[in-house]
Amino acid sequence: MSTLLIVDDSPTDTYLARKCAAELFEEIRAVHNAEGVFRELEEFRPSCVIMDWTLDDLMNGISLIAEIRDRNDDASVVPIIVCTSRSMPADKQIAANAGASAYIVKPITAEALAEVCSRLIPGFAGPSLPRSDK
């Protein structure tokens, strides 16, 4: 069973990510801060995490990814997809250096999410989405 945790402080972006993921995952949860992330990593044990870069004044998604990767438990290896409006190559490298598994530039689409998840989650069986021939 594929499960997804969305970490974003924007209700609009959370709604859009949830909508894109609805056909791809059996269960989806969302949190808006670091405290919620660690609780859900322990209790929910998601197959994948979508992480926004900017969360709040106290912590950003990149430092949160690094903190997750430093743990000595199953959560430290969960695939984490950064989903942000930041699109510069340096931003992608910063995310990769922190331990991000993939990077999607907002606005998120179901197709982009399905493509990334098929690479990151063993046995991921999202629906057959139409391919875009660009």
N, CA, C and O atoms as a GROMACS GRO file, in nm:
protein
  536
    1MET      N    1   0.084  -0.118   0.000
    1MET     CA    2   0.000   0.000   0.000
    1MET      C    3   0.088   0.124   0.000
    1MET      O    4   0.173   0.139   0.088
    2SER      N    5   0.069   0.213  -0.097
    2SER     CA    6   0.147   0.336  -0.106
    2SER      C    7   0.077   0.447  -0.029
    2SER      O    8  -0.042   0.472  -0.046
    3THR      N    9   0.155   0.513   0.056
    3THR     CA   10   0.102   0.621   0.137
    3THR      C   11   0.190   0.745   0.118
    3THR      O   12   0.309   0.733   0.090
    4LEU      N   13   0.130   0.862   0.133
    4LEU     CA   14   0.201   0.986   0.108
    4LEU      C   15   0.180   1.083   0.222
    4LEU      O   16   0.070   1.096   0.276
    5LEU      N   17   0.288   1.152   0.259
    5LEU     CA   18   0.282   1.260   0.356
    5LEU      C   19   0.318   1.389   0.284
    5LEU      O   20   0.425   1.398   0.224
    6ILE      N   21   0.230   1.487   0.290
    6ILE     CA   22   0.254   1.618   0.231
    6ILE      C   23   0.294   1.714   0.342
    6ILE      O   24   0.224   1.724   0.443
    7VAL      N   25   0.406   1.783   0.324
    7VAL     CA   26   0.454   1.880   0.423
    7VAL      C   27   0.459   2.015   0.355
    7VAL      O   28   0.550   2.043   0.277
    8ASP      N   29   0.361   2.100   0.385
    8ASP     CA   30   0.353   2.231   0.322
    8ASP      C   31   0.271   2.322   0.413
    8ASP      O   32   0.169   2.280   0.467
    9ASP      N   33   0.315   2.446   0.430
    9ASP     CA   34   0.242   2.538   0.517
    9ASP      C   35   0.134   2.615   0.442
    9ASP      O   36   0.059   2.691   0.503
   10SER      N   37   0.125   2.598   0.312
   10SER     CA   38   0.023   2.667   0.233
   10SER      C   39  -0.098   2.576   0.213
   10SER      O   40  -0.085   2.468   0.155
   11PRO      N   41  -0.216   2.618   0.260
   11PRO     CA   42  -0.336   2.537   0.238
   11PRO      C   43  -0.366   2.515   0.090
   11PRO      O   44  -0.412   2.407   0.051
   12THR      N   45  -0.339   2.615   0.007
   12THR     CA   46  -0.364   2.602  -0.137
   12THR      C   47  -0.271   2.498  -0.199
   12THR      O   48  -0.317   2.412  -0.275
   13ASP      N   49  -0.143   2.506  -0.169
   13ASP     CA   50  -0.047   2.410  -0.225
   13ASP      C   51  -0.071   2.269  -0.171
   13ASP      O   52  -0.054   2.171  -0.243
   14THR      N   53  -0.112   2.259  -0.045
   14THR     CA   54  -0.145   2.130   0.013
   14THR      C   55  -0.265   2.069  -0.059
   14THR      O   56  -0.265   1.950  -0.091
   15TYR      N   57  -0.366   2.151  -0.085
   15TYR     CA   58  -0.485   2.104  -0.158
   15TYR      C   59  -0.447   2.054  -0.297
   15TYR      O   60  -0.493   1.947  -0.338
   16LEU      N   61  -0.365   2.129  -0.369
   16LEU     CA   62  -0.325   2.090  -0.504
   16LEU      C   63  -0.244   1.960  -0.501
   16LEU      O   64  -0.267   1.872  -0.585
   17ALA      N   65  -0.151   1.947  -0.408
   17ALA     CA   66  -0.072   1.823  -0.398
   17ALA      C   67  -0.162   1.705  -0.366
   17ALA      O   68  -0.145   1.597  -0.423
   18ARG      N   69  -0.256   1.725  -0.276
   18ARG     CA   70  -0.352   1.619  -0.240
   18ARG      C   71  -0.434   1.576  -0.361
   18ARG      O   72  -0.455   1.457  -0.384
   19LYS      N   73  -0.479   1.674  -0.437
   19LYS     CA   74  -0.559   1.646  -0.556
   19LYS      C   75  -0.478   1.567  -0.660
   19LYS      O   76  -0.530   1.472  -0.720
   20CYS      N   77  -0.353   1.605  -0.681
   20CYS     CA   78  -0.266   1.534  -0.776
   20CYS      C   79  -0.235   1.392  -0.728
   20CYS      O   80  -0.220   1.301  -0.810
   21ALA      N   81  -0.225   1.374  -0.599
   21ALA     CA   82  -0.186   1.244  -0.542
   21ALA      C   83  -0.304   1.149  -0.521
   21ALA      O   84  -0.283   1.030  -0.498
   22ALA      N   85  -0.425   1.201  -0.529
   22ALA     CA   86  -0.545   1.122  -0.495
   22ALA      C   87  -0.557   0.993  -0.573
   22ALA      O   88  -0.601   0.892  -0.518
   23GLU      N   89  -0.520   0.992  -0.699
   23GLU     CA   90  -0.530   0.871  -0.783
   23GLU      C   91  -0.406   0.783  -0.774
   23GLU      O   92  -0.404   0.672  -0.827
   24LEU      N   93  -0.303   0.832  -0.705
   24LEU     CA   94  -0.175   0.761  -0.701
   24LEU      C   95  -0.150   0.686  -0.570
   24LEU      O   96  -0.076   0.588  -0.568
   25PHE      N   97  -0.211   0.734  -0.462
   25PHE     CA   98  -0.183   0.679  -0.329
   25PHE      C   99  -0.311   0.634  -0.261
   25PHE      O  100  -0.417   0.694  -0.279
   26GLU      N  101  -0.300   0.528  -0.182
   26GLU     CA  102  -0.416   0.477  -0.108
   26GLU      C  103  -0.452   0.568   0.009
   26GLU      O  104  -0.570   0.585   0.040
   27GLU      N  105  -0.351   0.627   0.073
   27GLU     CA  106  -0.377   0.716   0.186
   27GLU      C  107  -0.282   0.834   0.181
   27GLU      O  108  -0.163   0.819   0.153
   28ILE      N  109  -0.337   0.952   0.209
   28ILE     CA  110  -0.260   1.076   0.205
   28ILE      C  111  -0.287   1.153   0.333
   28ILE      O  112  -0.401   1.168   0.376
   29ARG      N  113  -0.180   1.201   0.394
   29ARG     CA  114  -0.192   1.288   0.510
   29ARG      C  115  -0.111   1.414   0.484
   29ARG      O  116  -0.019   1.413   0.402
   30ALA      N  117  -0.145   1.521   0.552
   30ALA     CA  118  -0.072   1.647   0.536
   30ALA      C  119  -0.044   1.708   0.673
   30ALA      O  120  -0.125   1.700   0.765
   31VAL      N  121   0.073   1.768   0.684
   31VAL     CA  122   0.112   1.842   0.804
   31VAL      C  123   0.172   1.975   0.759
   31VAL      O  124   0.208   1.993   0.642
   32HIS      N  125   0.181   2.068   0.854
   32HIS     CA  126   0.225   2.202   0.818
   32HIS      C  127   0.349   2.249   0.894
   32HIS      O  128   0.393   2.362   0.877
   33ASN      N  129   0.406   2.161   0.978
   33ASN     CA  130   0.522   2.203   1.055
   33ASN      C  131   0.610   2.082   1.090
   33ASN      O  132   0.572   1.967   1.069
   34ALA      N  133   0.729   2.110   1.144
   34ALA     CA  134   0.826   2.004   1.175
   34ALA      C  135   0.773   1.907   1.279
   34ALA      O  136   0.795   1.786   1.268
   35GLU      N  137   0.704   1.956   1.379
   35GLU     CA  138   0.649   1.869   1.483
   35GLU      C  139   0.556   1.763   1.422
   35GLU      O  140   0.563   1.645   1.457
   36GLY      N  141   0.472   1.807   1.331
   36GLY     CA  142   0.381   1.715   1.264
   36GLY      C  143   0.452   1.614   1.178
   36GLY      O  144   0.409   1.499   1.167
   37VAL      N  145   0.562   1.655   1.116
   37VAL     CA  146   0.639   1.564   1.030
   37VAL      C  147   0.690   1.446   1.112
   37VAL      O  148   0.672   1.331   1.073
   38PHE      N  149   0.755   1.474   1.223
   38PHE     CA  150   0.815   1.367   1.302
   38PHE      C  151   0.709   1.275   1.363
   38PHE      O  152   0.731   1.155   1.375
   39ARG      N  153   0.597   1.331   1.402
   39ARG     CA  154   0.487   1.249   1.453
   39ARG      C  155   0.436   1.154   1.343
   39ARG      O  156   0.419   1.035   1.367
   40GLU      N  157   0.414   1.207   1.223
   40GLU     CA  158   0.362   1.125   1.114
   40GLU      C  159   0.465   1.024   1.063
   40GLU      O  160   0.427   0.915   1.022
   41LEU      N  161   0.592   1.058   1.066
   41LEU     CA  162   0.695   0.962   1.025
   41LEU      C  163   0.692   0.840   1.117
   41LEU      O  164   0.714   0.727   1.072
   42GLU      N  165   0.666   0.862   1.244
   42GLU     CA  166   0.660   0.752   1.340
   42GLU      C  167   0.528   0.675   1.334
   42GLU      O  168   0.528   0.552   1.333
   43GLU      N  169   0.416   0.747   1.329
   43GLU     CA  170   0.285   0.683   1.336
   43GLU      C  171   0.233   0.636   1.201
   43GLU      O  172   0.181   0.524   1.190
   44PHE      N  173   0.246   0.718   1.100
   44PHE     CA  174   0.188   0.690   0.968
   44PHE      C  175   0.282   0.608   0.880
   44PHE      O  176   0.237   0.526   0.801
   45ARG      N  177   0.411   0.631   0.894
   45ARG     CA  178   0.515   0.564   0.815
   45ARG      C  179   0.487   0.570   0.665
   45ARG      O  180   0.460   0.467   0.603
   46PRO      N  181   0.493   0.690   0.607
   46PRO     CA  182   0.459   0.706   0.466
   46PRO      C  183   0.558   0.638   0.373
   46PRO      O  184   0.675   0.618   0.408
   47SER      N  185   0.509   0.602   0.254
   47SER     CA  186   0.595   0.546   0.150
   47SER      C  187   0.682   0.655   0.088
   47SER      O  188   0.790   0.628   0.036
   48CYS      N  189   0.632   0.780   0.095
   48CYS     CA  190   0.698   0.892   0.032
   48CYS      C  191   0.653   1.021   0.101
   48CYS      O  192   0.544   1.027   0.158
   49VAL      N  193   0.739   1.123   0.094
   49VAL     CA  194   0.708   1.254   0.151
   49VAL      C  195   0.726   1.360   0.042
   49VAL      O  196   0.825   1.359  -0.030
   50ILE      N  197   0.628   1.450   0.032
   50ILE     CA  198   0.644   1.570  -0.051
   50ILE      C  199   0.673   1.684   0.046
   50ILE      O  200   0.594   1.710   0.137
   51MET      N  201   0.786   1.751   0.027
   51MET     CA  202   0.832   1.854   0.121
   51MET      C  203   0.845   1.989   0.052
   51MET      O  204   0.917   2.000  -0.047
   52ASP      N  205   0.777   2.090   0.103
   52ASP     CA  206   0.794   2.225   0.054
   52ASP      C  207   0.928   2.279   0.105
   52ASP      O  208   0.975   2.238   0.210
   53TRP      N  209   0.987   2.371   0.031
   53TRP     CA  210   1.114   2.431   0.072
   53TRP      C  211   1.091   2.526   0.190
   53TRP      O  212   1.164   2.521   0.289
   54THR      N  213   0.992   2.611   0.180
   54THR     CA  214   0.965   2.712   0.281
   54THR      C  215   0.848   2.668   0.368
   54THR      O  216   0.736   2.652   0.319
   55LEU      N  217   0.873   2.648   0.497
   55LEU     CA  218   0.768   2.602   0.587
   55LEU      C  219   0.723   2.710   0.684
   55LEU      O  220   0.605   2.746   0.686
   56ASP      N  221   0.814   2.762   0.762
   56ASP     CA  222   0.779   2.870   0.855
   56ASP      C  223   0.907   2.941   0.895
   56ASP      O  224   1.014   2.911   0.842
   57ASP      N  225   0.896   3.034   0.988
   57ASP     CA  226   1.013   3.112   1.028
   57ASP      C  227   1.117   3.031   1.103
   57ASP      O  228   1.235   3.068   1.105
   58LEU      N  229   1.076   2.923   1.165
   58LEU     CA  230   1.168   2.846   1.249
   58LEU      C  231   1.244   2.738   1.173
   58LEU      O  232   1.356   2.704   1.211
   59MET      N  233   1.185   2.683   1.067
   59MET     CA  234   1.252   2.574   0.996
   59MET      C  235   1.208   2.572   0.851
   59MET      O  236   1.092   2.596   0.819
   60ASN      N  237   1.303   2.542   0.764
   60ASN     CA  238   1.265   2.525   0.624
   60ASN      C  239   1.273   2.376   0.589
   60ASN      O  240   1.330   2.296   0.663
   61GLY      N  241   1.215   2.342   0.476
   61GLY     CA  242   1.210   2.202   0.435
   61GLY      C  243   1.346   2.140   0.414
   61GLY      O  244   1.364   2.021   0.439
   62ILE      N  245   1.443   2.219   0.370
   62ILE     CA  246   1.576   2.165   0.343
   62ILE      C  247   1.643   2.122   0.474
   62ILE      O  248   1.701   2.013   0.481
   63SER      N  249   1.637   2.206   0.577
   63SER     CA  250   1.696   2.166   0.705
   63SER      C  251   1.620   2.050   0.767
   63SER      O  252   1.678   1.967   0.836
   64LEU      N  253   1.490   2.044   0.742
   64LEU     CA  254   1.409   1.932   0.792
   64LEU      C  255   1.449   1.801   0.723
   64LEU      O  256   1.455   1.696   0.788
   65ILE      N  257   1.475   1.807   0.594
   65ILE     CA  258   1.522   1.687   0.523
   65ILE      C  259   1.654   1.638   0.583
   65ILE      O  260   1.670   1.519   0.610
   66ALA      N  261   1.747   1.730   0.605
   66ALA     CA  262   1.876   1.692   0.663
   66ALA      C  263   1.857   1.628   0.800
   66ALA      O  264   1.924   1.530   0.834
   67GLU      N  265   1.765   1.682   0.879
   67GLU     CA  266   1.738   1.626   1.012
   67GLU      C  267   1.678   1.485   1.001
   67GLU      O  268   1.713   1.397   1.080
   68ILE      N  269   1.590   1.464   0.906
   68ILE     CA  270   1.532   1.331   0.884
   68ILE      C  271   1.640   1.233   0.842
   68ILE      O  272   1.644   1.120   0.891
   69ARG      N  273   1.728   1.275   0.752
   69ARG     CA  274   1.834   1.187   0.703
   69ARG      C  275   1.934   1.150   0.812
   69ARG      O  276   1.999   1.046   0.805
   70ASP      N  277   1.948   1.235   0.913
   70ASP     CA  278   2.042   1.209   1.023
   70ASP      C  279   1.987   1.111   1.127
   70ASP      O  280   2.061   1.069   1.216
   71ARG      N  281   1.861   1.076   1.117
   71ARG     CA  282   1.800   0.984   1.214
   71ARG      C  283   1.855   0.842   1.194
   71ARG      O  284   1.904   0.808   1.087
   72ASN      N  285   1.844   0.761   1.297
   72ASN     CA  286   1.884   0.621   1.289
   72ASN      C  287   1.761   0.532   1.297
   72ASN      O  288   1.752   0.447   1.386
   73ASP      N  289   1.667   0.550   1.204
   73ASP     CA  290   1.546   0.468   1.202
   73ASP      C  291   1.498   0.454   1.058
   73ASP      O  292   1.562   0.504   0.965
   74ASP      N  293   1.386   0.387   1.039
   74ASP     CA  294   1.331   0.364   0.905
   74ASP      C  295   1.297   0.494   0.834
   74ASP      O  296   1.304   0.500   0.711
   75ALA      N  297   1.260   0.596   0.908
   75ALA     CA  298   1.222   0.724   0.847
   75ALA      C  299   1.339   0.790   0.774
   75ALA      O  300   1.318   0.870   0.683
   76SER      N  301   1.461   0.757   0.812
   76SER     CA  302   1.577   0.822   0.752
   76SER      C  303   1.595   0.787   0.605
   76SER      O  304   1.669   0.855   0.534
   77VAL      N  305   1.530   0.682   0.558
   77VAL     CA  306   1.547   0.641   0.418
   77VAL      C  307   1.421   0.659   0.333
   77VAL      O  308   1.420   0.622   0.216
   78VAL      N  309   1.314   0.716   0.391
   78VAL     CA  310   1.192   0.737   0.314
   78VAL      C  311   1.223   0.835   0.199
   78VAL      O  312   1.292   0.935   0.221
   79PRO      N  313   1.174   0.807   0.078
   79PRO     CA  314   1.195   0.902  -0.032
   79PRO      C  315   1.129   1.037  -0.002
   79PRO      O  316   1.013   1.042   0.040
   80ILE      N  317   1.204   1.145  -0.023
   80ILE     CA  318   1.153   1.279   0.001
   80ILE      C  319   1.165   1.359  -0.129
   80ILE      O  320   1.273   1.375  -0.185
   81ILE      N  321   1.050   1.408  -0.174
   81ILE     CA  322   1.044   1.489  -0.296
   81ILE      C  323   1.026   1.634  -0.256
   81ILE      O  324   0.927   1.670  -0.192
   82VAL      N  325   1.122   1.719  -0.293
   82VAL     CA  326   1.106   1.862  -0.268
   82VAL      C  327   1.014   1.915  -0.377
   82VAL      O  328   1.034   1.890  -0.496
   83CYS      N  329   0.911   1.988  -0.334
   83CYS     CA  330   0.816   2.048  -0.427
   83CYS      C  331   0.812   2.197  -0.395
   83CYS      O  332   0.759   2.237  -0.291
   84THR      N  333   0.868   2.279  -0.483
   84THR     CA  334   0.887   2.420  -0.454
   84THR      C  335   0.878   2.503  -0.581
   84THR      O  336   0.887   2.450  -0.692
   85SER      N  337   0.862   2.631  -0.565
   85SER     CA  338   0.862   2.721  -0.681
   85SER      C  339   1.005   2.759  -0.720
   85SER      O  340   1.026   2.820  -0.825
   86ARG      N  341   1.102   2.725  -0.637
   86ARG     CA  342   1.242   2.755  -0.666
   86ARG      C  343   1.291   2.663  -0.778
   86ARG      O  344   1.280   2.541  -0.767
   87SER      N  345   1.344   2.722  -0.885
   87SER     CA  346   1.378   2.640  -1.002
   87SER      C  347   1.523   2.652  -1.048
   87SER      O  348   1.558   2.599  -1.154
   88MET      N  349   1.605   2.720  -0.974
   88MET     CA  350   1.745   2.736  -1.014
   88MET      C  351   1.823   2.606  -0.991
   88MET      O  352   1.795   2.534  -0.896
   89PRO      N  353   1.920   2.577  -1.078
   89PRO     CA  354   2.001   2.456  -1.059
   89PRO      C  355   2.068   2.451  -0.921
   89PRO      O  356   2.082   2.343  -0.863
   90ALA      N  357   2.110   2.566  -0.870
   90ALA     CA  358   2.173   2.569  -0.737
   90ALA      C  359   2.075   2.523  -0.629
   90ALA      O  360   2.115   2.457  -0.534
   91ASP      N  361   1.948   2.559  -0.643
   91ASP     CA  362   1.847   2.516  -0.546
   91ASP      C  363   1.832   2.365  -0.549
   91ASP      O  364   1.823   2.300  -0.444
   92LYS      N  365   1.829   2.308  -0.668
   92LYS     CA  366   1.817   2.163  -0.682
   92LYS      C  367   1.937   2.094  -0.618
   92LYS      O  368   1.923   1.989  -0.556
   93GLN      N  369   2.055   2.152  -0.633
   93GLN     CA  370   2.176   2.094  -0.573
   93GLN      C  371   2.173   2.104  -0.421
   93GLN      O  372   2.213   2.010  -0.352
   94ILE      N  373   2.125   2.214  -0.369
   94ILE     CA  374   2.112   2.230  -0.223
   94ILE      C  375   2.020   2.123  -0.168
   94ILE      O  376   2.050   2.060  -0.066
   95ALA      N  377   1.907   2.101  -0.236
   95ALA     CA  378   1.811   1.999  -0.192
   95ALA      C  379   1.875   1.860  -0.197
   95ALA      O  380   1.860   1.780  -0.104
   96ALA      N  381   1.945   1.831  -0.305
   96ALA     CA  382   2.012   1.700  -0.318
   96ALA      C  383   2.117   1.682  -0.208
   96ALA      O  384   2.128   1.574  -0.150
   97ASN      N  385   2.192   1.786  -0.179
   97ASN     CA  386   2.295   1.779  -0.074
   97ASN      C  387   2.233   1.753   0.063
   97ASN      O  388   2.295   1.689   0.148
   98ALA      N  389   2.112   1.802   0.085
   98ALA     CA  390   2.043   1.781   0.213
   98ALA      C  391   1.987   1.640   0.224
   98ALA      O  392   1.958   1.593   0.334
   99GLY      N  393   1.972   1.572   0.109
   99GLY     CA  394   1.922   1.434   0.111
   99GLY      C  395   1.790   1.415   0.038
   99GLY      O  396   1.727   1.310   0.050
  100ALA      N  397   1.746   1.517  -0.038
  100ALA     CA  398   1.623   1.502  -0.116
  100ALA      C  399   1.641   1.393  -0.220
  100ALA      O  400   1.748   1.380  -0.280
  101SER      N  401   1.535   1.317  -0.243
  101SER     CA  402   1.539   1.209  -0.340
  101SER      C  403   1.504   1.257  -0.480
  101SER      O  404   1.550   1.200  -0.579
  102ALA      N  405   1.423   1.362  -0.489
  102ALA     CA  406   1.380   1.417  -0.617
  102ALA      C  407   1.333   1.560  -0.596
  102ALA      O  408   1.322   1.608  -0.483
  103TYR      N  409   1.306   1.628  -0.707
  103TYR     CA  410   1.272   1.770  -0.704
  103TYR      C  411   1.166   1.798  -0.809
  103TYR      O  412   1.184   1.765  -0.926
  104ILE      N  413   1.055   1.858  -0.768
  104ILE     CA  414   0.949   1.898  -0.860
  104ILE      C  415   0.927   2.048  -0.843
  104ILE      O  416   0.912   2.097  -0.731
  105VAL      N  417   0.924   2.121  -0.954
  105VAL     CA  418   0.896   2.264  -0.949
  105VAL      C  419   0.745   2.284  -0.954
  105VAL      O  420   0.677   2.227  -1.040
  106LYS      N  421   0.694   2.365  -0.863
  106LYS     CA  422   0.550   2.396  -0.858
  106LYS      C  423   0.510   2.473  -0.983
  106LYS      O  424   0.589   2.550  -1.036
  107PRO      N  425   0.390   2.454  -1.029
  107PRO     CA  426   0.283   2.377  -0.967
  107PRO      C  427   0.300   2.228  -0.994
  107PRO      O  428   0.337   2.187  -1.103
  108ILE      N  429   0.272   2.148  -0.892
  108ILE     CA  430   0.283   2.004  -0.904
  108ILE      C  431   0.174   1.952  -0.997
  108ILE      O  432   0.064   2.007  -1.003
  109THR      N  433   0.206   1.845  -1.070
  109THR     CA  434   0.106   1.779  -1.155
  109THR      C  435   0.103   1.631  -1.120
  109THR      O  436   0.201   1.577  -1.067
  110ALA      N  437  -0.007   1.566  -1.148
  110ALA     CA  438  -0.018   1.423  -1.123
  110ALA      C  439   0.085   1.346  -1.206
  110ALA      O  440   0.143   1.248  -1.159
  111GLU      N  441   0.108   1.391  -1.328
  111GLU     CA  442   0.205   1.324  -1.416
  111GLU      C  443   0.347   1.332  -1.360
  111GLU      O  444   0.418   1.232  -1.358
  112ALA      N  445   0.387   1.450  -1.315
  112ALA     CA  446   0.522   1.465  -1.259
  112ALA      C  447   0.536   1.382  -1.132
  112ALA      O  448   0.639   1.318  -1.111
  113LEU      N  449   0.435   1.383  -1.048
  113LEU     CA  450   0.439   1.306  -0.925
  113LEU      C  451   0.446   1.156  -0.954
  113LEU      O  452   0.524   1.084  -0.891
  114ALA      N  453   0.366   1.109  -1.048
  114ALA     CA  454   0.365   0.967  -1.084
  114ALA      C  455   0.501   0.924  -1.139
  114ALA      O  456   0.550   0.816  -1.105
  115GLU      N  457   0.561   1.007  -1.222
  115GLU     CA  458   0.690   0.974  -1.282
  115GLU      C  459   0.798   0.963  -1.175
  115GLU      O  460   0.877   0.868  -1.175
  116VAL      N  461   0.802   1.059  -1.084
  116VAL     CA  462   0.902   1.057  -0.978
  116VAL      C  463   0.880   0.938  -0.885
  116VAL      O  464   0.975   0.868  -0.850
  117CYS      N  465   0.757   0.915  -0.846
  117CYS     CA  466   0.726   0.805  -0.753
  117CYS      C  467   0.757   0.669  -0.814
  117CYS      O  468   0.798   0.577  -0.743
  118SER      N  469   0.738   0.655  -0.944
  118SER     CA  470   0.768   0.526  -1.008
  118SER      C  471   0.918   0.496  -1.001
  118SER      O  472   0.957   0.380  -1.004
  119ARG      N  473   1.000   0.600  -0.993
  119ARG     CA  474   1.145   0.580  -0.978
  119ARG      C  475   1.188   0.558  -0.833
  119ARG      O  476   1.288   0.491  -0.807
  120LEU      N  477   1.112   0.615  -0.739
  120LEU     CA  478   1.156   0.616  -0.599
  120LEU      C  479   1.097   0.507  -0.510
  120LEU      O  480   1.161   0.463  -0.415
  121ILE      N  481   0.975   0.464  -0.541
  121ILE     CA  482   0.905   0.372  -0.452
  121ILE      C  483   0.901   0.233  -0.515
  121ILE      O  484   0.836   0.213  -0.618
  122PRO      N  485   0.971   0.136  -0.454
  122PRO     CA  486   0.969   0.000  -0.510
  122PRO      C  487   0.826  -0.054  -0.521
  122PRO      O  488   0.750  -0.048  -0.425
  123GLY      N  489   0.791  -0.105  -0.638
  123GLY     CA  490   0.660  -0.162  -0.659
  123GLY      C  491   0.548  -0.060  -0.673
  123GLY      O  492   0.431  -0.096  -0.671
  124PHE      N  493   0.584   0.067  -0.688
  124PHE     CA  494   0.481   0.172  -0.701
  124PHE      C  495   0.394   0.142  -0.822
  124PHE      O  496   0.445   0.120  -0.932
  125ALA      N  497   0.265   0.141  -0.801
  125ALA     CA  498   0.172   0.110  -0.909
  125ALA      C  499   0.066   0.216  -0.920
  125ALA      O  500  -0.053   0.190  -0.899
  126GLY      N  501   0.109   0.336  -0.953
  126GLY     CA  502   0.012   0.442  -0.977
  126GLY      C  503  -0.063   0.412  -1.104
  126GLY      O  504  -0.024   0.322  -1.180
  127PRO      N  505  -0.170   0.484  -1.130
  127PRO     CA  506  -0.249   0.456  -1.250
  127PRO      C  507  -0.171   0.491  -1.375
  127PRO      O  508  -0.073   0.565  -1.370
  128SER      N  509  -0.214   0.439  -1.484
  128SER     CA  510  -0.157   0.468  -1.614
  128SER      C  511  -0.203   0.606  -1.656
  128SER      O  512  -0.319   0.625  -1.692
  129LEU      N  513  -0.113   0.701  -1.651
  129LEU     CA  514  -0.149   0.837  -1.688
  129LEU      C  515  -0.109   0.863  -1.833
  129LEU      O  516  -0.011   0.806  -1.880
  130PRO      N  517  -0.184   0.947  -1.904
  130PRO     CA  518  -0.146   0.976  -2.041
  130PRO      C  519  -0.011   1.045  -2.045
  130PRO      O  520   0.019   1.132  -1.963
  131ARG      N  521   0.069   1.006  -2.142
  131ARG     CA  522   0.202   1.064  -2.155
  131ARG      C  523   0.194   1.192  -2.236
  131ARG      O  524   0.116   1.203  -2.331
  132SER      N  525   0.274   1.285  -2.199
  132SER     CA  526   0.282   1.410  -2.274
  132SER      C  527   0.401   1.399  -2.367
  132SER      O  528   0.512   1.370  -2.322
  133ASP      N  529   0.382   1.422  -2.493
  133ASP     CA  530   0.490   1.412  -2.592
  133ASP      C  531   0.543   1.550  -2.626
  133ASP      O  532   0.515   1.605  -2.733
  134LYS      N  533   0.620   1.606  -2.534
  134LYS     CA  534   0.677   1.739  -2.554
  134LYS      C  535   0.817   1.728  -2.605
  134LYS      O  536   0.883   1.830  -2.628
   0.00000   0.00000   0.00000
